[in-house]
Amino acid sequence: MSDLRNVSSNPHVRAKSTTASIMGTVLIALLPAAAFGIYHFGPKAALLILVSVASAVLTEYLFERLCKKKVTVGDLSAAVTGLLLALNLPVSAPWWIPLLGSAFAILVVKLLFGGLGQNFMNPALAGRCFLLISFPAIMTNFDCDAYAGATPLAAIKAGESVNVMDMILGRTAGTIGETSMIAIVLGACILILAGIIDLKVPGSYIVSFAVFVALFALLTGRTVNGPYLSAQLAGGGLMLGAFFMATDYVTRPITKKGQYVYGVFLGFMTAVFRIFGASAEGVSYAILLGNLLTPLIEKYTMPKCFGKGGERS
């Protein structure tokens, strides 16, 4: 049955893009962040990336072979999931952490719900949150040969000052792929120029986050100035999440209005988690909550069919 053609009435809109070409472009766009992470943290970062990608691809391949389904590893979606998960890991993590996290992301979050296009949340972020809940000490240990101590966001939450320029360049502690804002934005520019994403979701996410952070900081008596806001924007996984995970085709709303609502919701929840939560970060949980609300957002932002929008006189 899977080989039957689905016939529909015209007009037909055809695009040259395929899943493999889109995912390939995403992989290329992630290379600056991955390369900087390897340069910044050393060979251990490369090992974790390789293990994570291999685990994701191998899990998908074995599951589909055992279940006698069409092998889909060629669409590169599993490789993207594995790379994204690796970039969200601390370099101090042992090798089995990405192995377990990628297997969970692909098997439980993606394949058991029907494969690509059927998952209800971002697999890479779900895998990261699974690891955070299961192994909190490992996932929050950012000590390595280059750095020791708290991340910049943790320092901000404790009331300490941070060097914003170091955060923009990437000379800070953090996960493998989140430290360099420049590398992440460079990759985001590749996606935008290639037409893979637009600025509706990441733009509304980042702008609303800045607004809510400033508002909540003022309400709680914190001093809001340029360095504080810029540090919040440059710190943690905000840029990585906004451009590479919140824009996921499967788990974001498909309506234009819904994408703006989705982005504002993510900005609000990320600000809430960072200001009022126990953790200094909040991007992963905010995006996963947004994924769960996507069907509801689409329901109330779906445009009316032509001819059914007007009222009778």
C-alpha positions, 0 to 999 in steps of 0.5 A, spaced: 500 500 500 505 504 501 507 504 494 500 507 491 500 513 488 495 519 492 491 522 486 488 529 488 485 534 484 489 540 481 492 545 482 499 541 484 505 545 487 511 541 486 518 543 489 525 541 488 526 540 495 526 533 498 527 531 505 534 529 504 536 535 501 533 539 507 536 535 512 543 535 508 542 543 509 541 543 516 547 538 517 551 543 513 548 549 517 550 546 524 557 545 522 560 552 524 557 550 531 560 543 531 566 545 529 567 551 534 565 546 539 570 541 537 576 547 537 573 549 543 573 543 547 577 538 544 577 531 541 572 529 546 567 533 543 568 530 536 567 523 540 561 525 543 558 528 536 560 521 532 557 517 538 551 521 538 550 521 530 552 513 529 547 511 535 541 515 532 542 512 525 544 505 527 537 505 532 533 507 526 536 502 521 536 496 526 528 498 528 526 499 521 530 492 518 527 488 524 520 491 523 521 490 516 519 497 514 523 501 509 529 504 511 529 511 511 536 513 514 538 516 507 533 522 509 538 524 514 533 526 519 536 521 524 543 524 523 540 531 524 537 529 531 544 525 533 548 532 531 543 536 535 543 532 541 550 532 541 551 539 541 546 540 547 551 535 551 556 537 556 563 535 553 564 532 560 559 527 559 561 519 558 561 516 551 554 512 553 550 518 554 549 520 547 549 513 545 543 512 550 540 519 549 540 518 541 537 511 542 531 514 546 530 520 541 529 516 535 526 509 538 521 512 543 520 519 540 520 518 533 519 511 531 514 508 536 510 514 533 510 513 526 517 515 524 518 522 521 512 527 520 509 523 526 513 525 532 509 530 537 515 533 540 522 534 537 526 528 538 533 531 540 530 536 545 526 530 548 532 526 548 536 531 552 530 532 557 530 525 558 538 525 560 537 531 564 531 527 568 535 521 568 542 523 569 542 530 572 549 530 575 552 528 569 548 533 564 549 539 569 557 538 570 560 543 565 567 542 568 573 540 563 580 542 561 578 549 559 573 551 564 571 549 571 565 552 575 558 555 573 556 557 566 555 564 564 547 563 565 548 560 572 553 566 574 547 571 572 542 567 576 547 568 582 548 575 581 555 575 578 557 579 572 559 576 566 563 578 560 558 578 554 563 579 549 566 572 551 559 569 550 558 572 543 565 569 541 564 562 545 570 563 550 565 560 556 563 554 559 557 550 556 554 545 552 558 543 546 554 547 541 551 553 545 557 557 547 559 561 540 553 565 538 557 567 532 557 560 530 550 559 531 548 565 527 552 563 521 549 557 521 542 560 521 544 565 516 545 559 511 538 556 513 535 563 511 538 564 505 537 557 503 529 558 504 529 552 509 527 557 515 524 564 515 524 569 521 517 568 524 518 563 529 525 565 531 524 572 530 518 572 535 521 568 540 527 572 541 524 579 541 518 576 546 524 573 550 528 579 551 521 583 552 519 578 558 526 578 561 526 585 561 519 585 564 520 580 569 527 583 571 524 589 573 518 586 577 523 582 581 527 588 582 533 586 578 537 591 575 536 591 567 541 594 563 544 592 556 549 587 559 544 583 562 539 583 556 545 581 551 548 576 556 541 573 556 540 573 549 547 570 548 547 565 553 545 558 553 541 555 548 537 560 546 540 561 539 541 554 538 534 552 540 530 558 536 533 557 529 534 550 529 529 546 534 523 551 534 523 551 527 522 544 526 517 543 520 514 537 524 513 540 531 511 547 529 505 550 527 503 550 520 499 557 520 502 563 519 499 566 525 500 560 529 507 561 528 507 568 531 503 565 537 508 559 538 514 564 538 511 569 543 509 563 547 516 560 547 519 567 549 515 567 555 516 560 557 523 561 557 523 567 560 519 564 566 524 558 567 530 563 567 528 568 572 523 564 576 526 557 575 531 553 579 535 552 573 539 557 569 536 555 562 529 553 560 530 553 552 529 545 552 523 545 556 519 551 553 520 548 546 517 541 548 511 545 552 510 549 545 510 542 541 505 539 546 501 546 544 502 546 537 495 542 535 491 547 539 495 553 536 493 551 529 486 549 531 485 557 533 489 560 528 487 556 522 484 561 516 477 560 514 476 556 508 474 561 502 467 563 502 466 561 509 469 567 512 463 572 511 457 573 515 450 573 512 447 580 512 
